[in-house]
Each structure stands twice: as structure tokens, then as C-alpha cells.
Amino acid sequence: MGKLNPTVVDKIDELRNDHIHGAGWLSRQAISILNLALSQSHTANMATLLDEITATASEVSKAKPTMISIANYIDQFLKEVTLAAESVKNVETFKLLAANVARELIKLSEDAANLASTYGGRIISNLDTVITCSYSSTVCTALELARQDKTRFRVLVAESKANEEAFGRFTAKQLKEHRILVEVIPDRSIDKRMSGADKAIVGADSILADGSLINGTPTLALAQAAKKADIPFFAICETAKFDIHGYMNKATASEAGFDLVPPELITAIIMEKGIMQTHLIAAYIEENKAT
């Protein structure tokens, strides 16, 4: 990592090795790391400072290559702080402006995730059985909001074994804390138990331009079983997880513990702007490339 600040390097390593939190939470951590790098810098030269933050941004992006929201928020952060640098000459003033940019982006991410969860919670009907897998704070929040609305439902969560962890058990633990009826099922039982479900709902680490999604294992098996059983399959995520700038390709999904789910297996993506069918994603991404 070259000559990056040791504290910043440690934070990047923590981000890389975090296999518990979802992409949204990790994206907000990534923004915080960039702000930390700025605050820890000792240079008084603006050009040098921008070079340092660009180098840090590159390393942060590499830490989680399947999570496009990290790359998108980093890109937005760099654009805004670079623009801010044109209007100030004092490094300390610039650092204050950058810290404000970081706070605004973190709030933007939180608000988008919460709104996506709100829409996600509304598709859950009384007496539904929802099947899910892996861990997504956005999905958990959607289920918690449905529970707060007095909707009666139960959840089947696949154990989701990957990287020596059972991520479905983290989901189950969080849902039980909100008095949601939940059952952890073995990954091998997904096909068998799908027939008893009304909806499959997952999170997403990234949405590709063709409508494919990348998410933790065993999302592909869940989607295939849902298709076979004619059960709707939804993903809930913020639009920051859309690969607007073409950072990723399908080969990226080969990272251990992640699945690539093709668009034909996905009923719709639920985001902060509403519900979108996968065949509309390419047009949405093309429209937003210039923004």
C-alpha cells in the first residue's frame, strides 16, 4: 500500500476482512476511511494531499471488489472534494469541507437504504412465508418494518455457509431480536423448502448493467429454486449499488462466497426510487452515466 498512513492501512485491512456487515454499512465505512486519511495527513500542499487521497481511494476500492457501492461512493467523494479544492487554498479549510462531504454522503447512503427497506417491507403480506439467505441489513430492516406494521409473517433463512461463517444465522439472530418468527434451514434444503414460501427476498452487493446481481452465497441456488417453484424473487438495495460507471464485469463474481444471479431469475429490484424490473436497468444506468 505504498506510504499510506499506518492507521489508514489498518482500517483498510479491517474493511477487507469484514465478512459480517453488508455492503451499505461497509460503503459508509469506506467514506469514513477516506475522511480519516485526509485528517491524518501532515502535508501542507494541496496537490500532494489530493494525490494521497486518490491513492487511498484506490486501495479502499480494491478491498471489496464485489461491492460496487463502495466504488460509487468513493467516486462521488473524490469528485466533490476535487471540486472543493479548486475554491480553497488552505489545507485545513479543505479538510473541513471534505469532512462535510463525507457526512453528507454517509447520510445519503443511510437515507437511501432506509427508504429501500420501507418499500421492501410493503411487499410483505399478512401470513406470508418469506425465504431469504446470507445477511443484508437492508432486508432485515424491511422485515422489521413489516413487523412494526403488525404484519404477521414468518421467515425461512438459509444457513448461508461461506468463508467459515454461517451468515444466515446472523440474519436470524437480528430478526429474533425484533420478535420475528424465523427458522434457519440448511443450504441443501432450499429446493425442498421453497414450495412453502410466498416470496424470496435478498439483498445485493452489486447490480450489473444487464440486470444481474452479485450477492453472498447461496443466492443463486435460492433464485433458481424460486424460479422452479414459480415464487417471486426480489432484491432490496440502494441505487448506489448499480454499476453506473462500468467498474465491474461478470468475472468479478467469481470471488469466493459470492454468487452471480442472472436477470431472468429476478422478479424486480426494490430501491429507494421504487420497484424496477431488471429489463429496465440498462436504460436506467445509461441515463445516469452523465450525472
C-alpha positions as a printed Julia matrix, in Angstrom:
291×3 Matrix{Float64}:
   0.0     0.0     0.0
   2.94    2.34   -0.5
   3.31    5.13    2.05
  -0.25    5.32    3.31
  -0.76    6.31    6.93
  -0.46    3.16    9.12
  -3.76    3.9    10.86
  -5.46    4.18    7.48
  -3.84    0.94    6.31
  -5.21   -0.81    9.41
  -8.71    0.49    8.67
  -8.5    -0.71    5.07
  -7.43   -4.15    6.31
 -10.41   -4.18    8.7
 -12.7    -3.34    5.78
 -11.18   -6.09    3.63
 -11.53   -8.7     6.35
 -15.06   -7.73    7.43
 -17.3   -10.58    6.27
 -20.17   -9.77    8.61
 -21.54   -6.36    7.65
 -23.45   -5.67    4.46
 -22.33   -3.55    1.52
 -24.22   -0.45    2.64
 -22.57   -0.35    6.06
 -19.16   -1.08    4.55
 -19.65    1.71    2.0
 -20.17    4.17    4.81
 -17.02    2.83    6.47
 -15.14    3.37    3.21
 -16.18    7.02    3.15
 -15.04    7.37    6.76
 -11.65    5.88    5.86
 -11.12    8.49    3.14
 -12.01   11.25    5.57
  -9.63    9.73    8.12
  -6.84    9.73    5.53
  -7.39   13.44    4.95
  -7.48   14.29    8.64
  -4.32   12.25    9.34
  -2.29   13.8     6.51
   0.56   16.12    7.55
   1.17   17.74    4.18
   0.54   21.45    3.68
   0.49   21.1    -0.1
  -2.94   20.76   -1.7
  -1.73   18.81   -4.75
   0.12   16.32   -2.55
  -2.95   15.92   -0.36
  -5.14   15.14   -3.37
  -2.57   12.59   -4.56
  -2.65   10.95   -1.12
  -6.44   10.7    -1.05
  -6.53    9.32   -4.6
  -4.04    6.6    -3.64
  -6.08    5.79   -0.54
  -9.27    5.63   -2.59
  -7.68    3.11   -4.95
  -6.74    0.81   -2.06
 -10.17    1.1    -0.42
 -11.89    0.14   -3.68
  -9.68   -2.93   -4.04
 -10.61   -4.1    -0.54
 -14.15   -5.12   -1.59
 -14.21   -5.62   -5.38
 -17.71   -7.15   -5.47
 -19.32   -4.19   -3.67
 -19.94   -1.55   -6.31
 -21.46    0.89   -3.82
 -18.0     1.38   -2.32
 -16.56    2.34   -5.71
 -19.55    4.59   -6.45
 -19.4     6.47   -3.16
 -15.62    6.81   -3.41
 -16.03    8.22   -6.92
 -18.6    10.73   -5.67
 -16.4    11.69   -2.72
 -13.38   12.28   -4.97
 -15.41   14.38   -7.42
 -16.78   16.6    -4.67
 -13.52   17.11   -2.78
 -11.61   17.77   -6.01
 -14.17   20.43   -6.88
 -13.86   21.88   -3.37
 -10.07   22.03   -3.75
 -10.47   24.45   -6.65
 -12.1    27.05   -4.41
  -9.79   26.9    -1.37
  -6.04   27.2    -0.93
  -5.78   26.45    2.78
  -5.37   22.73    3.54
  -7.13   22.91    6.91
 -10.16   24.61    5.38
 -10.18   21.97    2.67
 -10.17   19.2     5.29
 -13.23   20.75    6.95
 -15.03   20.88    3.61
 -14.09   17.24    2.9
 -15.38   16.16    6.31
 -18.71   17.8     5.48
 -18.81   15.95    2.13
 -18.21   12.67    3.98
 -21.03   13.36    6.44
 -23.45   14.22    3.63
 -22.6    11.07    1.65
 -22.99    8.86    4.72
 -26.4    10.38    5.42
 -27.36    9.96    1.75
 -26.47    6.28    1.96
 -28.38    5.77    5.21
 -31.47    7.54    3.89
 -31.44    5.57    0.62
 -31.09    2.23    2.41
 -33.89    3.1     4.84
 -36.24    4.13    2.04
 -35.48    0.97    0.04
 -36.24   -1.03    3.19
 -39.52    0.85    3.61
 -40.62   -0.11    0.1
 -39.38   -3.65    0.67
 -41.42   -4.01    3.83
 -44.58   -3.07    1.95
 -44.47   -6.12   -0.33
 -44.8    -8.46    2.65
 -48.4    -9.55    3.17
 -50.17  -10.96    6.18
 -49.42  -14.66    6.74
 -46.58  -14.65    4.19
 -43.66  -17.03    4.44
 -40.56  -15.16    3.27
 -37.41  -17.07    2.34
 -34.01  -15.37    2.29
 -30.29  -16.09    2.59
 -26.96  -14.54    3.55
 -27.07  -11.29    5.55
 -28.43   -7.93    4.47
 -29.13   -5.13    6.92
 -31.5    -3.65    4.31
 -33.54   -6.85    4.15
 -33.55   -7.17    7.93
 -34.81   -3.6     8.24
 -37.54   -4.28    5.66
 -38.73   -7.27    7.67
 -38.53   -5.3    10.92
 -40.65   -2.5     9.4
 -43.23   -5.02    8.24
 -43.36   -6.41   11.77
 -43.84   -2.89   13.16
 -46.82   -2.51   10.82
 -48.4    -5.5    12.6
 -47.96   -7.77    9.56
 -47.91  -11.4    10.63
 -45.37  -13.47    8.7
 -42.54  -15.92    9.18
 -39.07  -16.14    7.69
 -37.03  -19.07    6.42
 -33.35  -18.17    6.18
 -30.8   -20.43    4.55
 -27.79  -21.04    6.76
 -25.58  -19.48    4.06
 -22.24  -21.08    4.86
 -19.28  -19.27    3.31
 -15.83  -18.17    4.45
 -16.17  -20.39    7.54
 -19.25  -18.44    8.67
 -22.99  -19.15    8.59
 -24.29  -15.72    7.6
 -27.93  -16.78    7.75
 -27.56  -17.21   11.49
 -26.61  -13.52   11.82
 -29.83  -12.68    9.98
 -31.87  -14.98   12.21
 -30.37  -13.51   15.38
 -31.24   -9.96   14.34
 -34.79  -10.88   13.32
 -35.44  -12.74   16.56
 -34.47   -9.61   18.48
 -37.47   -7.97   16.79
 -39.78  -10.86   17.68
 -39.99  -12.12   14.1
 -40.71  -15.82   13.7
 -37.65  -17.23   11.92
 -36.26  -20.66   11.1
 -32.72  -21.35    9.9
 -32.64  -24.08    7.25
 -29.65  -25.98    5.8
 -28.49  -24.69    2.42
 -29.12  -28.13    0.94
 -32.83  -27.8     1.88
 -33.54  -24.67   -0.17
 -35.24  -26.57   -3.02
 -37.36  -28.62   -0.65
 -38.49  -25.68    1.49
 -39.13  -23.24   -1.36
 -42.56  -24.76   -2.04
 -43.7   -23.47    1.35
 -42.65  -19.88    0.66
 -44.61  -16.98   -0.8
 -41.71  -14.66   -1.62
 -37.92  -14.8    -1.82
 -36.21  -11.58   -0.73
 -32.46  -10.93   -0.67
 -30.06   -8.02   -0.54
 -27.47   -7.23   -3.21
 -23.83   -6.24   -3.15
 -23.91   -5.04   -6.76
 -26.31   -4.72   -9.7
 -24.7    -5.04  -13.15
 -25.83   -3.23  -16.29
 -27.66   -6.27  -17.69
 -29.73   -6.62  -14.51
 -27.62   -9.4   -12.97
 -26.88   -9.12   -9.28
 -23.96  -10.16   -7.11
 -24.73  -11.3    -3.59
 -23.5   -13.75   -0.99
 -23.78  -17.5    -1.46
 -26.26  -19.27   -1.79
 -28.27  -16.51   -3.54
 -28.06  -18.25   -6.93
 -29.44  -21.51   -5.52
 -32.26  -19.55   -3.86
 -33.11  -17.74   -7.11
 -33.06  -20.96   -9.13
 -35.32  -22.7    -6.63
 -37.72  -19.73   -6.61
 -37.92  -19.78  -10.42
 -38.59  -23.52  -10.43
 -41.36  -23.12   -7.82
 -42.81  -20.01   -9.52
 -42.11  -17.89   -6.42
 -41.3   -14.17   -6.93
 -37.67  -13.3    -6.21
 -36.88   -9.74   -5.1
 -33.66   -7.92   -4.22
 -33.64   -4.85   -1.98
 -30.8    -2.34   -2.31
 -29.97    1.32   -2.8
 -29.2     2.61   -6.31
 -25.6     3.24   -5.23
 -25.16   -0.49   -5.82
 -25.91   -0.09   -9.54
 -22.75   -0.31  -11.68
 -23.31    3.07  -13.32
 -19.69    3.54  -14.42
 -18.97    0.01  -15.63
 -16.44   -0.81  -12.91
 -17.35   -4.48  -12.84
 -17.8    -7.47  -15.09
 -19.28  -10.89  -14.5
 -15.87  -12.39  -13.79
 -15.73  -10.33  -10.6
 -18.46  -12.52   -9.12
 -16.05  -15.45   -9.03
 -14.76  -14.21   -5.67
 -15.27  -16.94   -3.07
 -18.52  -16.62   -1.16
 -20.38  -14.63   -3.82
 -22.91  -15.61   -6.48
 -23.89  -14.04   -9.79
 -27.65  -14.2   -10.35
 -28.83  -13.61  -13.96
 -31.7   -11.16  -14.6
 -34.13  -13.83  -15.81
 -34.25  -15.22  -12.26
 -35.07  -11.84  -10.67
 -38.64  -10.56  -10.45
 -37.65   -6.99   -9.55
 -35.18   -4.77   -7.72
 -36.63   -2.74   -4.84
 -34.73    0.51   -4.32
 -35.2     3.93   -2.77
 -36.79    5.16   -6.01
 -39.35    2.36   -6.13
 -39.52   -1.05   -7.79
 -37.72   -1.73  -11.08
 -37.85   -4.78  -13.31
 -34.44   -5.98  -14.45
 -35.01   -5.3   -18.16
 -35.16   -1.56  -17.33
 -31.83   -1.44  -15.51
 -29.63   -0.99  -18.59
 -31.63    2.08  -19.64
 -31.51    3.46  -16.09
 -27.73    3.04  -15.92
 -27.23    4.62  -19.35
 -29.4     7.59  -18.34
 -27.43    8.14  -15.13
 -23.9     7.79  -16.5
 -23.57   11.51  -17.06
 -24.88   12.54  -13.63
